[in-house]
Amino acid sequence: MKIAFLADPLAAFKTYKDSTFAMMVEAARRGHTIYAFEQREMALDEGVVNANTARIALTGDAHDWFRAEAKHAMALNSFDAIVQRKDPPFDMEYVYGTYLLELGEMQGARVYNRPCAIRDHNEKLAIAQFSQFTAPTLVTSSEARLRLFHERHLDIILKPLDGMGGAGVFRIKADAMNLGAIIETLTDNGRRTIMAQRFIPEIAKGDKRILVIGGKAVPFALARIPQAGEVRGNLAAGGTGVAQPLTARDREIAEALGPVLAQRGLLLVGLDVIGDFLTEINVTSPTCFQEITQQTGFDTAAMFIDALEQQAKADEVSSRAAQRSAATFTGDRIKW
């Protein structure tokens, strides 16, 4: 297969922990041809979506890890699969990128995760579709509503809807210290919608990342345990990642959401679970592949490439069947 990775600059990869790097290594090991391009390198040119793309060879050196051939414009539909691994922020440029990828799909490109599915699943708000698994949650820009939510639950978390890595996450305890200032800052004085959730004490045991690939859960989660004095377990915020087997509740959540999200075009999803509660559904560029593999021996990248190969093949078969059906229909009309 010819597999193209839409990713951030390769030179900035931290190969000892980067999940996209792990995917590339496994794909190359199987003999697939690897390409890479950045979001800014896509273009719609005379009706065709292409990208300035480089063929990539892996060197096996963790520090000087790739060789890139000269970039040239390649139509997105010339690849067997495009793996969307652009990191947030999920700003309008990211949205425009999904539009271009979606146009590419209309021209025959196969993109994973599907751009429309990424766009339709805000990583914070998507949990509202599965409220049976969530802690009490409020989404609003209203200071009055946020204050009432705090009065009701006394210990809450406030966070932006477009953040990543724990950025902008605040805990407000019963004393409501700085509540007004935090609300004003996060909502931009009522102009920006944010999320409030009841604080979940089990965060002390870790914010668990559960990877779901092709609708099926990886059997181990990575519990990201906050450092002392922190409420954020995110690795980017200094949390420590500890791999552990899924609990019965973890499996219940993953088995309920996995097939639904896969059906919607989300080949890879990162479910965030604290205690017994679903807190986020990550669909842009879920991570933790290497941490889980290094600590448990379970080959997460192999599971992903298995799923990618299977889905790309199934989508190719479906596409050819649709083309044959359309050709037969056209032929029948002409004959008639």
N, C-alpha and C positions, 0 to 999 in steps of 0.2 A: 504494500500500500504506500501511497504518497500521503504523508500526514503533515499538515501545516499547523504550527502552533502560533496563535495570536497571543503575544505576550508582551510584557514590558522589556526594556533593553536587556539582552542576554548577559552583557558584561557586568550587570549589577546583581546577578543571581548569587545567592549564598548557597553554594552547591551542597553543603553539608546538611541543609535542612529544606531545600526548595522542592516542593512537590512537582512542579512542572519539569524540573531537571530529572526527577525520578521517572516521570512518564517518558521523557525523551530517551533515557538510558534503556528502559525496558523495550520501547518501540524499536530502537536501533539494534538491540540484542536479537530481536526477532527478524531482522532483515528489512524492516520498513525504512523508507527513505524519509528523512526529516527535513522540514523547511521551517522557517520562522519569519514573521513580520510583526510590525507594531501597528497599533490602531491608526496612527497618523499616516501610515503608508498605504491605506486603502483609498480608492478613488472610484467614482462612477464616471467612466469615460466613454462617451458615445453609446450610452445605454448598457455597457458591460461593467460589472464590478470586478476590479482587479486590485492587486496589492504588489508593491515593490518587495519582492520576496528573495530570501537567500537560502540556498541549500546548505545544510549544516552537517558537519562531520564531528563526532565526539572523539576527543583525544585520549580519554582515560586519566588525564591529569586534573585533579580537583581544582587546581588554581588557574590553570590555563586550559579550560575544559572543552573549547570548541574551535573549529575552523569554519569560517563562513565564506562561501563563494560570492562572487559579485552579485549584487541584487539586480533583478529585472522584473518588469511587470508580468504577473501571471494572473489569469482569470481565476476567481475563486472556485469555479466549477471544474478546474483542471486537477483538483486534489480529490483523493478518495475520502478524506476527512479533514475537517478543520476543528482544532481543539481551542475553544475560547478560554484564554487564561489571563485576560487583562484584569489587573487589580483595580479595585475602587481607588479614588472616589467615583461614585456613581453620579457624575455630573452630566450636563447636557452633551458634552463631547462623547461620553460613554453611550448615551442614548442615541446620538447620531451614528455611532459605530454599530449599534444593534440594527439600525435602519439599513445601513449598507449591507450588513451580513444577511439581513432578511431578503433584500433585493437579490443578493447572491444566491440565496436558497431558491428563489423563484427561477433562477437561471440554471439550477441543477446542483448547486453546492450543498454539501452535507456538513452542518455545523453542530458541535456539541460543546456545551449546552446550547439548545436552540435560542437564538437571539430574542424571539418574542417571549419565550418562557422566562428568560433572565429579566426582561423588561417588566413582565407582569408579576414578578415575585420580589417585591421589596423585601430585603433580608430581615427587616424588623416587622413590617406589617403583615407579611404572609402568614405569621403564626395565628392571626385572627381567623383564618379559615379552618383552624384545628383547635378551637377554643377549649375543647374537652381536655386538652393536655397543657393548658397554660395557667399561670398564676393570674390573679386579678390584674387587668391591664386597662389603661386609658390612653387614647391617642387624641390629642387636641392641641390647639394653640392658646386656649383660654386660661388665663391665670386663675380665674375663679374656680373653674373645674379642677385644675391641678391642686389648688389649695384644699378643695373639698375632698379630693382623693387622698391627700396627705392626712387630713383630719380623720378619715375613715380607717386608714391602715397604719398610720403613725410612723412606719419605717418603709421608705420607698426608694426606688431607683428612678432617676430621670436621665434620658439619653436622646440624642438626635436620631432622626430616621435615616440619615445618610452617612453615619460614621462607620469607622472600622478600627480594629485593633484596640478597642476600649476607649477611643478618643471621645471626650465630652460626656463621659458617664459619671454621674454624681449620686451619692447616697445621702438621703435626708432622713435623719432620725427624728425621734419624737419631739425634740426641742425645736425643730424647724429652723435651726441655725442657717442663715443665709438663704432660706427658701426663696424669698422674693428676688434676690439678686440673681440666683441661679435660673429661676424661671425667666426673668427678663433677658438674661444672656442667651439661654438656649432657644427661646422663642423669638428673639430679636424684637422684644416688646410686643409680642402677640402677632407677629407677621410670619412666624415659622411654626409648623406643626411638629410636635415632639411626642415621645412615648414615656409614660409612667408605668411602672410595674411594682407590685408589692415586693419588698425585699425578701429574698429566699435565703435563710440562714445557712443552708447546705452549701453555699458558695465556698465556705471554708474547706470543704472536701474537694472542691474543684468545679470548674465550668467545663462540662464534658463535651468534646467534639465527637460526634458519631458520624462517620462517613457512610453514605448510602450510594452504592454504585449499581447502575442498572436496576434499581428498585430493591436491591438487597443490601443489608447492612454488613459492613466489615465487622467481624466478631469482637474487635477490641475498640474501645473509645480512648481518647487522650484526655485525661482530666487535667485541666490547666489550673493549677493551684496558686491562689494569690500569694504574693509575698506579705510579710507582716505589715499590718496597718493599711492594706489595700483591700478594695472590694472587687477589683478587676482581675480576672484570672488570665486574660489574654497574654500570650507569649510576648507580644509586642509591648505590653505594659509591665513586663518583668515576671510574669507567672512562670511556674515550673511545670513542665509537661510530664505526666505519669500515665503510662498506658495501663489499662485494666480491662478485664472482660466486661462485656455488656451485662447490665443487671436485667432482671425480668421486666422492669418498667422501661428501660432503654429499648429493649427488643419490642415491647408493645408499641411504643411510639414509632420506632423505625419501620415496623411491619405494617402499621396503619398508614404512614405517610409515603413510604418508599414506592409502592406500585402506583399510587396516584400521581406523584411527582414525575416518575419515569414516563408515565403515559402522556404527561404534558410536555415532554421533550427535555427533561432535566436528567441527563445521564449520570451526573455527579452532583451530590448535595452534601452539605455539611450541616447536620442538625446540632444545635447547641442546647444542652439540657443541664439544668442545675437541680440537683435533688431529683424530684419526680416531675419537673416542669420543663416544657419546651419554651425556650426563650428567643431563639432566632432560627431562621432557615437560610443558610448561606448557599448562594447559587452562582456567584460571579467567579471566584477562583478559590474554592475550598482547599485548605492545606492540612498538614499533619501526617502526610503519607510517610515521610521518612522517620519521624519520631515513633510512630506505631511499629513500623517494620524493624527499626533498630532495637526496640525494647521487647518485642514479642516474637520476632521471626516471621510474622505473617506478611507476605509479599503484597502490599496494597497496590503498588504500581502494576503488578502482574494482573491483579483482579480488574484494575481499570482498563488496561490494554485489551484484556479478554473481552470486556463489555463493549469497548470501542469497536473492536473488530467485528463482533457479532452484530452490533447495531448498524454499523456502516454497511455490512453485507445485506442485512435485512432491508435497509432503506434503499440500497441499489436495486434489489429484486423488486421492491414495491414500485420504484420509479420506472423500471423497465416494463413492468406489467401495466402501469398507467399509460406509458407511451404506446404500447401495443394496443391497448383498449382504445386510445384516442385515434390511432391510425386506422383501426378496424371501423370505428364509428365514422370517420371521415370517408373511408373507402365505401362504406355502405351508403352514405348519403350521396356520394358521387354516382355510384352505380344506380341508385334509385332515380 
